Amino acid sequence: MFTHKLEEFSHRLILGEHYLITSDSVFKRAVLTGYLSILVLFIGIFYIIFDAYLGTFNALPYYFTLICFAVLAFSLNRTGRYSVAKMILLASTLLIIFVFSATEPVDNGNYFNFFPLTIAAFALFDYKDIYKGIIFTLISIGAFIIVYFYEMPLLPIRPTSEGLEVTNFLVHYLISILASVLIIIFLIKLNQNIESNLIRKDKNLIKITDELKASKQRFELAIQGSNAGIYDWDIEHNKIYHAPMWKKLLGYGADELEGFNIDGFYEFIHPKDRERIKHTLKNHLINGRTYSVELRLRTRDGLYEWFSDAGQAIWDNSGKPVRMVGSIIRIHERKLAEERIRKQNQMLEKTNLELDNFVYSASHDLRAPLTSILGLINIAEKSKNKKEIFECLYLMKDRIHRLDEFTEDILDFSKNIRTEKTLREINLNYLIEEVIKNHDLCEDLDKIDIQVSIANDFEVISDPFRLKVILKNLFSNACKFSDLRSESSWLRISALRENEHFLLIIEDNGEGIRAELLHKIFDIFFRASERSKGSGIGLYIVKEMINKLNGTITVNSIYGKGTQIVIELPDHKFSQELSDVKLSQKIKIN
């Protein structure tokens, strides 16, 4: 404890307010410069006392000059000017030793002081400045050679007392040895302190490393638990690092998607999302707005899946974005569920609206025939004219037929909603003949030329109930709105196959539909003509049933000339034939 405090005191004394130097190399050489300045100072004082003891005072100016330079070097070192301090210390000491060696007899051994000075030069310069130590050493060797082998005519030899040559030689020798030993001790002590600090820092570093490893493991476990894919975008060099989980979420291996950049990322984004993501990312990088988006990314199999992408950029002092780190999370199932819920909500809203309209219109269409029948009954009860009574009965029968037709439509509507598809093999020609044969709601059916152009063996696999209702309603409409005033009123029904679908084409030369009403004909309870006596839900039921069968219906009509209806439905017979072929091939292979 005492030694530690003593060291701290010496460091404060030598370095002043700069005693907490963070660099070990700078610290060691600054302290050594301070120690050597003090050592040179005491050597100068020793020589003053020693010469005074011998009674010689002619070298005092040199000693005081050396002391002054030592004090100057110490002061400069204490104020943080370490390089200047050590250069002044080495240069002044070399100069004084050279002067002493040149003005004293060689036998005095003053040249011994060149040796600790050389050691000090190498100790005060670090490895990258070692050339300075070498230069200083070469200068010292040159000075030694000059004073040892040559006389300096400009510097006269100082006289010495007889019999003191050996004493001076021993003093100079001991001083040089002592100085060398002290320099080495200073170096060993400083290195020991630095090594202790390094060991302590190494232990702290190991502790920090262990904590970082533990923190990294916690982070990785948290990321794995959240199924988040991390990415790191080096904006300056336009390089993106993807963590293995990021690649895994898109179906790629850990060694793939290397050398990725922002343009490559944009290529992965669904074309419909790309501009939105670019705009959001630009706002984040320029304005610092939050970057958190939902987007579709292309996976390895070429399909697009939904992901949540969130990231945060960092900016330099000038406000330029330099890096961005973020993560993606797969939310495909959630988005699909949201889409299903959205569609269900739309369907529910549509159903509620249609239910409201249905209740209103159904109550009206149910009450109207009943009210009419009651009125006709009252007339028949009061009338005594048989012809008038029979007329009332005929009208009542007509009202009951309408009521029955409406009731049947309601049942078809309800059954379509509640009943799943039932696929069976159907002969279209026979089905159409059955619909025509059982149709008794068209009074002038015998006046219409019905042409069926379908082969007797034209068979499909579909839902017979729904297909029959579709044909019945379309056939009924064509009959009701036929133009009996023309010379020839006709109705044509044909069918053909197209890839995995079959087409039903129903054409007539009837009344036709006005162009401005075409988009409304499939609305519930809509009547396109004043001649319509039906409930107005027939075509609506047709549309709903075709949707249930995953088909489409197209209506082309010219008012006053006729109508063409094209129904396209999937032919499950084709799918079954493909399955049978695959099964047959599999059996043959096996």
C-alpha positions in Angstrom: 0.0 0.0 0.0 2.8 2.4 1.0 4.8 1.5 -2.1 1.8 2.1 -4.3 1.3 5.6 -2.7 5.0 6.4 -3.1 4.8 5.5 -6.8 1.7 7.6 -7.3 3.5 10.5 -5.5 6.5 10.2 -7.7 4.4 10.0 -10.9 2.5 13.1 -9.8 5.8 14.9 -9.0 7.4 13.9 -12.4 4.3 14.3 -14.6 2.2 16.9 -12.8 -1.4 17.1 -13.9 -0.6 14.7 -16.8 0.2 11.8 -14.5 -2.9 9.8 -15.8 -1.5 9.1 -19.3 -3.6 6.4 -21.0 -0.9 5.2 -23.3 1.5 2.8 -21.6 4.3 3.6 -24.1 4.1 7.4 -23.6 3.7 7.0 -19.9 6.8 4.8 -19.5 9.0 7.1 -21.5 7.7 10.3 -19.8 8.3 8.9 -16.4 11.8 7.7 -17.5 12.6 11.2 -18.8 11.7 12.6 -15.4 13.8 10.0 -13.6 16.8 10.7 -15.8 16.4 14.5 -15.4 16.6 14.0 -11.6 19.5 11.6 -12.0 21.5 14.1 -14.2 20.6 16.8 -11.6 22.1 14.8 -8.7 25.1 13.8 -10.8 25.8 17.5 -11.5 25.4 18.3 -7.8 27.7 15.3 -6.9 30.5 16.6 -9.2 30.2 20.1 -7.7 30.7 18.6 -4.2 33.4 16.3 -5.4 35.4 19.0 -7.1 35.0 21.3 -4.1 36.4 18.5 -1.9 39.4 18.3 -4.2 39.8 22.0 -4.3 39.2 22.5 -8.0 36.5 24.9 -9.2 37.3 25.5 -12.9 34.5 23.0 -14.0 31.7 24.7 -12.1 30.2 26.5 -15.1 29.8 23.1 -16.9 28.2 21.5 -13.9 25.7 24.4 -13.4 24.9 24.4 -17.2 24.2 20.6 -16.9 22.0 21.2 -13.9 20.1 24.0 -15.6 19.4 21.8 -18.7 18.2 19.0 -16.4 15.8 21.3 -14.6 14.6 22.6 -18.0 14.0 19.1 -19.3 12.2 18.1 -16.0 9.9 21.2 -16.3 9.1 20.6 -20.0 8.4 17.0 -19.3 6.1 17.9 -16.4 4.0 20.2 -18.7 3.4 17.4 -21.3 6.1 18.3 -23.8 7.8 14.9 -23.6 9.6 14.8 -26.9 11.2 18.3 -26.4 12.2 17.4 -22.9 14.0 14.2 -23.8 15.8 15.8 -26.7 17.1 18.6 -24.6 18.1 16.2 -21.8 20.0 13.9 -24.2 21.6 16.7 -26.3 22.7 18.8 -23.3 24.1 15.8 -21.4 26.0 14.6 -24.5 27.4 18.1 -25.0 28.6 18.5 -21.4 30.1 15.0 -21.3 31.9 15.7 -24.6 33.3 19.0 -23.2 34.4 17.3 -20.0 36.0 14.4 -21.9 37.8 16.8 -24.3 39.1 19.1 -21.5 40.3 16.4 -19.2 43.1 13.9 -19.6 42.0 10.6 -21.1 43.3 8.7 -18.1 40.6 10.4 -16.0 38.0 8.1 -17.6 35.4 10.8 -18.3 34.4 9.0 -21.5 32.7 6.3 -19.4 29.7 8.6 -19.1 29.0 8.0 -22.9 27.8 4.5 -22.1 24.8 5.2 -19.8 23.9 8.0 -22.1 23.7 5.5 -25.0 21.5 3.2 -22.9 19.3 6.2 -22.0 18.9 7.1 -25.7 17.5 3.6 -26.6 15.3 3.6 -23.5 13.7 7.0 -24.2 12.7 6.2 -27.9 10.0 3.6 -28.7 10.3 1.1 -31.5 8.9 3.3 -34.2 11.4 6.0 -33.3 14.3 3.6 -32.9 16.2 5.3 -35.7 16.5 8.4 -33.4 18.2 6.2 -30.7 20.5 4.8 -33.4 21.5 8.2 -34.6 22.1 9.5 -31.1 24.2 6.4 -30.4 26.3 6.9 -33.5 26.9 10.6 -32.4 27.9 9.4 -28.9 30.3 6.8 -30.5 31.8 9.5 -32.7 32.3 11.9 -29.8 33.9 9.1 -27.8 36.3 8.3 -30.7 37.2 12.0 -31.0 38.0 12.5 -27.3 39.8 9.2 -26.9 42.0 9.2 -30.0 42.3 12.8 -30.9 43.1 16.0 -29.1 40.8 19.0 -29.6 43.0 22.1 -30.2 40.2 24.5 -29.6 39.5 23.0 -26.1 42.6 23.2 -23.9 43.2 20.3 -21.5 42.3 21.3 -17.9 45.2 20.6 -15.5 44.6 18.1 -12.7 46.4 17.5 -9.4 49.1 14.8 -9.4 48.0 11.5 -8.0 44.3 12.1 -8.7 44.1 10.3 -12.1 43.1 7.0 -10.5 40.6 8.6 -8.2 39.0 10.5 -11.1 39.0 7.3 -13.2 37.3 5.3 -10.4 34.7 8.1 -9.8 33.8 8.4 -13.5 33.6 4.6 -13.8 31.4 4.2 -10.7 29.2 7.1 -11.8 28.7 5.6 -15.3 28.0 2.1 -13.8 25.6 3.6 -11.2 23.8 5.7 -13.8 23.5 2.6 -16.2 22.2 0.4 -13.3 19.7 3.1 -12.2 18.5 3.5 -15.8 18.0 -0.3 -16.1 16.3 -0.4 -12.7 14.0 2.4 -13.8 13.2 0.5 -17.0 12.6 -2.8 -15.1 10.3 -1.1 -12.5 8.3 0.8 -15.2 8.0 -2.4 -17.2 6.9 -4.3 -14.1 4.2 -1.6 -13.4 3.1 -1.7 -17.0 3.0 -5.5 -17.0 0.9 -5.4 -13.8 -1.4 -2.9 -15.5 -1.6 -5.1 -18.6 -2.3 -8.2 -16.5 -5.0 -6.2 -14.7 -6.4 -5.0 -18.0 -6.1 -8.4 -19.5 -8.2 -9.8 -16.6 -10.7 -7.0 -17.1 -10.7 -7.7 -20.8 -11.3 -11.4 -20.2 -14.2 -10.5 -17.9 -15.6 -8.1 -20.4 -15.2 -10.7 -23.2 -17.0 -13.3 -21.1 -19.8 -10.8 -20.4 -19.9 -10.0 -24.2 -20.1 -13.7 -25.0 -22.9 -14.1 -22.5 -24.7 -11.0 -23.8 -24.2 -12.3 -27.4 -25.7 -15.7 -26.4 -28.7 -13.9 -24.8 -29.1 -11.8 -27.8 -28.9 -14.7 -30.2 -31.4 -16.7 -28.1 -33.7 -13.8 -28.0 -33.5 -13.4 -31.8 -34.0 -17.1 -32.4 -37.0 -17.1 -30.1 -38.5 -14.2 -31.9 -37.7 -15.7 -35.4 -36.3 -12.3 -36.4 -33.8 -12.0 -39.3 -31.1 -9.3 -38.6 -29.5 -7.3 -41.3 -26.7 -4.6 -41.2 -26.5 -2.1 -44.0 -23.2 -0.3 -44.5 -24.6 2.7 -46.3 -21.2 4.3 -47.1 -20.0 1.3 -49.1 -23.6 0.0 -50.0 -23.0 -3.5 -48.5 -25.6 -5.4 -46.6 -24.9 -8.2 -44.2 -27.6 -10.7 -43.6 -27.7 -12.9 -40.5 -28.3 -16.7 -41.2 -31.9 -16.3 -39.8 -32.7 -13.6 -42.4 -31.6 -15.9 -45.2 -33.4 -18.9 -43.6 -36.7 -16.9 -43.5 -36.5 -16.5 -47.3 -35.4 -20.1 -47.9 -31.7 -19.5 -48.5 -28.6 -21.1 -46.9 -26.2 -19.4 -44.6 -23.5 -19.2 -47.4 -25.8 -17.6 -49.9 -26.7 -13.9 -50.7 -23.2 -12.7 -50.2 -22.1 -9.3 -51.7 -25.7 -8.0 -51.3 -26.6 -4.3 -51.7 -29.7 -2.1 -51.5 -30.5 -2.6 -55.2 -30.5 -6.3 -54.7 -32.9 -5.9 -51.7 -35.3 -3.8 -53.9 -35.4 -6.7 -56.4 -36.7 -9.0 -53.7 -39.6 -6.7 -52.9 -43.0 -7.3 -54.6 -43.4 -4.8 -57.5 -46.6 -3.4 -55.9 -44.7 -2.7 -52.6 -41.4 -1.4 -54.1 -42.1 2.3 -54.5 -43.8 2.5 -51.1 -40.8 0.9 -49.4 -38.3 3.2 -51.2 -40.3 6.3 -50.2 -40.5 5.1 -46.5 -36.8 4.3 -46.4 -35.8 7.6 -48.0 -37.9 9.5 -45.4 -36.1 7.6 -42.6 -32.6 8.3 -43.9 -33.3 12.0 -44.7 -35.9 13.0 -42.1 -35.4 10.4 -39.4 -39.0 9.2 -39.6 -39.7 5.8 -38.2 -38.9 2.9 -40.6 -41.4 0.1 -39.8 -43.2 -1.4 -42.8 -45.1 -4.5 -43.9 -44.0 -5.8 -47.3 -43.9 -8.9 -49.5 -40.5 -10.4 -50.2 -39.7 -13.0 -52.9 -38.6 -16.3 -51.3 -36.2 -18.8 -53.0 -39.1 -20.8 -54.6 -40.3 -17.6 -56.4 -43.3 -17.0 -54.2 -44.0 -13.8 -52.3 -44.6 -13.9 -48.5 -45.4 -11.1 -46.1 -42.8 -9.8 -43.6 -42.6 -7.0 -41.1 -39.4 -4.9 -41.6 -38.2 -2.4 -39.0 -34.8 -0.7 -38.8 -32.8 2.2 -37.4 -30.1 4.3 -39.1 -27.2 6.2 -37.5 -25.8 9.5 -38.9 -22.4 11.1 -38.7 -21.8 14.6 -37.4 -22.7 16.1 -40.7 -26.1 14.4 -40.7 -25.2 11.9 -43.4 -26.6 8.3 -42.8 -23.7 5.9 -42.5 -25.3 2.7 -41.2 -28.6 1.0 -40.6 -29.5 -2.1 -38.6 -32.8 -3.8 -38.6 -34.7 -7.1 -38.7 -37.5 -8.8 -40.5 -40.2 -11.1 -39.1 -42.4 -13.4 -41.1 -46.1 -12.5 -40.8 -47.4 -14.3 -43.8 -50.1 -16.4 -41.9 -51.2 -13.3 -40.0 -51.7 -11.3 -43.2 -53.5 -14.1 -44.9 -55.8 -14.4 -41.8 -56.3 -10.6 -41.9 -57.2 -10.9 -45.6 -59.7 -13.7 -44.9 -61.2 -11.6 -42.1 -61.4 -8.6 -44.4 -63.1 -10.6 -47.1 -65.4 -12.2 -44.5 -66.3 -8.7 -43.2 -67.0 -7.5 -46.7 -69.1 -10.6 -47.3 -70.9 -10.0 -44.0 -71.6 -6.4 -44.8 -72.8 -7.5 -48.3 -74.9 -10.2 -46.7 -76.4 -7.9 -44.1 -77.2 -5.3 -46.8 -78.7 -8.0 -49.0 -80.6 -9.4 -46.0 -82.1 -6.0 -45.3 -83.1 -5.6 -48.9 -84.3 -9.2 -49.0 -86.6 -8.8 -46.0 -88.0 -5.6 -47.4 -88.5 -6.9 -50.9 -89.5 -10.4 -49.9 -92.2 -9.1 -47.5 -93.5 -6.9 -50.4 -93.4 -9.7 -53.0 -95.0 -12.2 -50.6 -97.7 -9.8 -49.5 -98.5 -8.5 -53.0 -99.8 -11.8 -54.4 -101.6 -12.6 -51.2 -103.3 -9.2 -51.1 -104.2 -9.6 -54.8 -105.6 -13.1 -54.1 -107.7 -11.8 -51.2 -109.0 -9.0 -53.4 -109.9 -11.5 -56.2 -111.7 -13.7 -53.6 -113.8 -10.8 -52.4 -114.7 -10.0 -56.0 -115.6 -13.6 -56.7 -117.8 -13.8 -53.6 -119.8 -10.8 -54.5 -120.0 -11.6 -58.2 -122.8 -13.7 -59.7 -121.3 -13.7 -63.2 -119.6 -17.1 -63.8 -117.3 -15.6 -66.5 -116.2 -13.0 -64.0 -115.7 -15.6 -61.3 -113.6 -17.8 -63.7 -111.5 -14.8 -64.6 -110.9 -14.2 -60.9 -109.9 -17.8 -60.5 -107.5 -17.6 -63.4 -105.9 -14.5 -62.0 -105.6 -16.1 -58.5 -103.9 -19.1 -60.1 -101.4 -16.8 -61.8 -100.7 -15.1 -58.5 -100.2 -18.4 -56.8 -97.8 -19.5 -59.5 -95.8 -16.3 -59.0 -95.8 -16.9 -55.2 -94.7 -20.5 -55.8 -91.9 -19.3 -58.1 -90.7 -16.8 -55.6 -90.8 -19.4 -52.8 -88.7 -21.7 -55.0 -86.2 -18.9 -55.7 -85.9 -18.3 -51.9 -85.3 -22.0 -51.3 -82.7 -22.1 -54.1 -81.0 -19.0 -52.6 -80.9 -20.6 -49.1 -79.7 -23.9 -50.4 -76.9 -22.3 -52.3 -75.6 -20.6 -49.1 -75.9 -23.6 -46.8 -75.0 -26.6 -49.1 -71.5 -27.6 -50.1 -70.6 -28.5 -53.7 -71.5 -32.0 -54.8 -69.7 -33.0 -57.9 -71.1 -35.6 -60.2 -70.9 -36.6 -63.8 -73.5 -34.8 -65.9 -74.7 -35.2 -69.5 -75.3 -31.6 -70.5 -77.6 -32.5 -73.3 -79.9 -34.6 -71.1 -79.8 -31.9 -68.3 -80.9 -29.1 -70.7 -83.7 -31.3 -72.2 -85.0 -31.9 -68.6 -85.0 -28.2 -67.8 -86.9 -27.4 -71.0 -89.4 -30.3 -70.5 -90.2 -29.3 -66.9 -90.5 -25.6 -67.6 -94.1 -24.5 -67.5 -93.9 -20.9 -66.6 -93.6 -19.6 -70.1 -97.0 -19.2 -71.8 -95.7 -18.9 -75.3 -93.0 -21.6 -75.2 -94.4 -23.2 -78.3 -93.8 -20.0 -80.3 -90.1 -20.0 -79.6 -87.7 -22.0 -81.7 -85.4 -23.7 -79.2 -82.1 -25.0 -80.7 -79.8 -27.1 -78.6 -76.4 -27.6 -80.2 -74.7 -30.0 -77.8 -73.4 -33.5 -78.5 -75.2 -36.3 -76.9 -72.0 -37.5 -75.2 -70.9 -34.1 -73.9 -70.3 -34.9 -70.3 -68.8 -32.8 -67.5 -68.2 -33.2 -63.7 -69.9 -30.4 -61.8 -72.7 -29.7 -59.3 -76.0 -30.9 -60.8 -78.2 -28.9 -58.4 -76.6 -25.6 -59.1 -76.1 -26.2 -62.8 -79.8 -27.0 -63.1 -80.9 -23.9 -61.2 -78.6 -21.7 -63.4 -80.0 -23.1 -66.6 -83.6 -22.9 -65.3 -83.3 -19.2 -64.4 -81.5 -18.3 -67.6 -84.0 -20.3 -69.8 -86.9 -18.7 -67.9 -85.6 -15.2 -68.5 -84.9 -15.9 -72.2 -88.5 -17.1 -72.6 -90.1 -14.3 -70.7 -88.3 -11.6 -72.7 -88.5 -13.2 -76.2 -89.7 -11.0 -79.0 -92.9 -12.7 -80.2 -93.6 -9.9 -82.6 -90.7 -10.9 -84.9 -91.2 -13.4 -87.6 -89.0 -16.0 -85.9 -88.3 -16.0 -82.1 -85.4 -18.3 -81.3 -83.3 -19.5 -78.4 -80.0 -21.2 -78.9 -78.0 -23.2 -76.4 -74.5 -24.6 -77.1 -71.5 -25.8 -75.2 -67.8 -26.3 -75.8 -64.7 -27.3 -74.0 -61.8 -24.9 -73.3 -58.7 -26.3 -71.5 -59.8 -27.2 -68.0 -63.2 -25.5 -68.4 -66.4 -25.8 -70.3 -68.5 -23.0 -71.8 -72.3 -22.7 -71.8 -73.6 -20.2 -74.4 -77.2 -19.1 -74.3 -78.4 -16.7 -77.1 -81.7 -15.2 -78.1 -83.2 -12.6 -80.3 -85.4 -11.2 -77.6 -86.0 -7.8 -76.1 -82.4 -7.3 -75.0 -81.1 -5.1 -72.1 -80.3 -1.4 -72.2 -76.6 -0.7 -72.0 -76.9 1.5 -68.9 -78.6 -1.3 -67.0 -76.2 -4.1 -67.8 -74.1 -3.6 -64.6 -77.2 -3.9 -62.4 -78.8 -7.0 -63.7 -77.2 -9.3 -61.1 -78.3 -7.0 -58.1 -80.8 -8.6 -55.9 -84.5 -7.7 -56.6 -83.5 -5.6 -59.7 -85.9 -5.7 -62.6 -84.5 -4.6 -65.9 -87.8 -4.5 -67.8 -91.3 -3.3 -67.2 -92.5 -6.6 -68.6 -90.8 -8.5 -65.7 -93.2 -10.3 -63.5 -90.6 -12.2 -61.5 -89.2 -11.6 -58.1 -85.9 -10.0 -59.3 -83.6 -12.5 -57.6 -83.2 -15.0 -60.4 -80.1 -13.6 -62.0 -78.7 -12.8 -58.5 -79.0 -16.5 -57.6 -77.4 -17.4 -61.0 -74.4 -15.1 -60.2 -74.0 -16.5 -56.6 -74.2 -20.1 -57.7 -71.6 -19.5 -60.5 -69.3 -17.9 -57.9 -69.8 -20.9 -55.7 -68.6 -23.1 -58.6 -65.6 -20.8 -59.2 -66.9 -19.8 -62.6 -67.7 -16.6 -64.5 -70.6 -15.2 -66.4 -70.5 -12.6 -69.2 -73.5 -10.9 -70.6 -73.5 -9.2 -74.1 -76.7 -7.5 -75.1 -78.0 -5.1 -77.7 -81.3 -3.5 -76.8 -84.0 -4.5 -79.3 -81.9 -7.2 -80.9 -81.1 -9.9 -78.4 -78.7 -11.2 -75.7 -75.8 -13.6 -75.4 -74.8 -15.1 -72.1 -71.5 -17.0 -71.7 -70.9 -19.1 -68.6 -67.5 -20.5 -68.0 -67.2 -23.3 -65.3 -64.4 -25.6 -64.3 -64.6 -29.1 -65.6 -63.6 -31.4 -62.8 -63.7 -34.2 -65.3 -60.5 -32.9 -66.8 -58.8 -32.9 -63.3 -60.0 -36.4 -62.7 -58.6 -37.6 -66.0 -55.3 -36.1 -65.2 -55.3 -37.9 -61.8 -56.2 -41.1 -63.5 -53.4 -40.7 -66.0 -50.9 -40.0 -63.2 -52.2 -43.0 -61.2 -51.9 -45.2 -64.3 -48.4 -44.1 -65.0 -47.5 -44.7 -61.3 -48.9 -48.2 -61.5 -47.0 -49.0 -64.7 -43.7 -47.7 -63.2 -44.2 -49.7 -60.1 
